[in-house]
Amino acid sequence: MEHNFSAEKLIALRKLKGYSQEKLAEEAGLTIRTIQRLEKNEVSPQPHTMSCLANALQITIEELCVLDVKTENVEEVNKQLSFLHFSAVAGCILPLGNIIVPCVVSFYKKDKNTAWNVHLKSILNFQLSWLLYLFVILIVFFTIESMAFVIFIVPIIVFISLLFCPIVSGINVMKGKQSFYPLSLKII
């Protein structure tokens, strides 16, 4: 089965994911030299290599073959993606707005650029991770009386992280850097 592989697409998707060549090689189970040769368009990838790259980037093989990043200016895409990250701040105003608003915003753009799916997953993983952490803390609060003081500290930490991280991520993405979501679990 032959695919019309695009080295430019691989580079763009790797950068949008925030991976270095070394990180992509590690995630895909390939050598760094293979990634370098593919990005320089020195070789055509085998189907197994395409599958490993697609799995590491959390995309389909076809998305490595069709170059849709050319249709939009990279700076414009970064601005739109930064808006997606900023939309997660809505959780400070609306209950569950940190999850619902980014989903609604990405609903209109997800078909045009695969980067939207990657960034939406990182936002949702971060937000859902913090909901899980809060749930665990509430269980601890009600089961261990000596840990009751934690309940006063946690809301401050959560509010700051849910406000701070999407803003920092939006600024980073606007500059073409990787988003910043510490303590995220891979839920989605």
N, C-alpha and C positions, 0 to 999 in steps of 0.2 A: 504494500500500500504506500503510494508516494504522496508526500505533502509538499506544498509550496511554502517552505519554511522562510521566515523573515527574520534576519539577524537584528534589524532595527526594532522590530516588535519585541524580541527577546530583551534587548537592552532597555527599551521603554518600560516594559512590564517589570523587569528586575528593579529598576530605579523607583517606579511607583510603589512597589512592595517595600522599598527601603533596604533591599539586600545589596551587599557588596558581591563581587564575583565569588569570593571565598565562601560567603554565607550561602549563596545559591548552590554552589557545588556541594557543600555540606548537606543542605536540605534535600537536594536531588539525588545524593549518593553518587555523584560524578566527580571527576577530577577537575581541578581548577584549570588545567590546560585544555580540557574539553570545552569548558565554558568560554575560555578566551578564543579558541579556534572557531567556535560557533558564532560568537559576537563579531569576529573579524570576517566572517563569511568565508572561511578557508575550507570548511567541510560542510557536507549535508548531514544532518542528524539521522540516525537510524530510528525506526519506530519506537524502540525501547527507550532511547534517549529522549525522544519527544514526550513520551509518557511520563518519564521521571521529572522532566522540566515542568510539565503541566501540573503534576501532582504537587511539586514544591511551590509553585506559584498559585496554586488553588484555582486553576483555570482549565478549560478544555484544550485539547490538542489543536482544534481548529482556530482557537484564539491566538495561537502562536503563528499561525499561517496567514491570517488575514490582518493586514496592517490598517487599523482604523484610527490610530493616533495621528496620522498625517492630516486627517480632515479638520482637526482642531489645533489651534496654536497651543503649545505646551504651557505657556504662561497663563492662558485663559483657562485651561483645564485645571491648573494648580489653584487658580482663584476660586473656581467653582467647587473644587474638592475641599478647599479651606472653609468655604461656606458650609459644607456638609459637616465638618468638624465643629464649627461654631454653633451649628444648630443643636448640638447635644447639650448646650448650656440651658436650653429650654427646660430641662429637668429641675432647675433651681426655681422655676416659676410655676410650672404645671406638674402635677403628679404623673410620673412615668413619661414626661415630655422628653427626657433624655434618651428614650428608646423610640417613642412614636414619631417625633419630629424628624430625626435623621432618616427613618424608614420612609416617611412621606416625601421628604426632599429627594431621596435617592430614587424613588419610584419613577420619577419623570426622566431621569438621566441614565438609568442602569443599562439600557439597551444600546446607548450610543458609545459608551466607553467602559471597558472591563475594569478600569481602575476604581470606578464607583463601588463595585461589588467588594473589592479588596479593602477599600477604606471603610465601607459600611460594616464589614465583618470586624475590623479592628475596633471600631467605635462600639458596636454592640457587645463584643467580647468584654471590653472594659466596663461598660455600664452593667452588664449582667453579672460580671465578677463582683462588682461592688455591692450589688443587691444580695448576692450569695453571702458575702462577708458580713453584711448587716444582719442577715437572717441568723447566721452562726452567733454573732455577738448578742442578739436578742435571746437566743437559747441559753447562752452562758449567763446572761444577766438574770434570767429567771430561775436558773438551776444552782448557781454558785453565788451565795450572798456576799462573800468577800470580794467579788469582782464587780460589785454594783457601781463603784466609782468610775468604771470604764464607760458606762452609759453617758456620762457627762462629757467625756473627751471625744468619743467616737463621732457624734454628729458634727462637731467642728471639723475634724479630719476629713470626714466624708464630704461635707459641703465644699471645703477648700479643694479637695482632689477632683470632685465632679465639676467644679468651676474652672480650676486651674489647668488641668490636663487637656480638655478640649480646646481651650484658648491657645495654649502652647503648641498643641498639635496643628491647629489651623494656621498659626504663624509659620511653623516649620514646613508644612506642606506648601504654603504660598511661596516659600523660598526654595522649594524643590528638595527639601530634606525629609527625613523619616518622621512619622508621627510619634508622639510621646505618650504611651499608655503603660505605665508601670503596674505590676501586679495583676496583669490580665491573664485570665485562663482561656484556653482554646475551647470555648463552649460551642461556637458555631463554626 
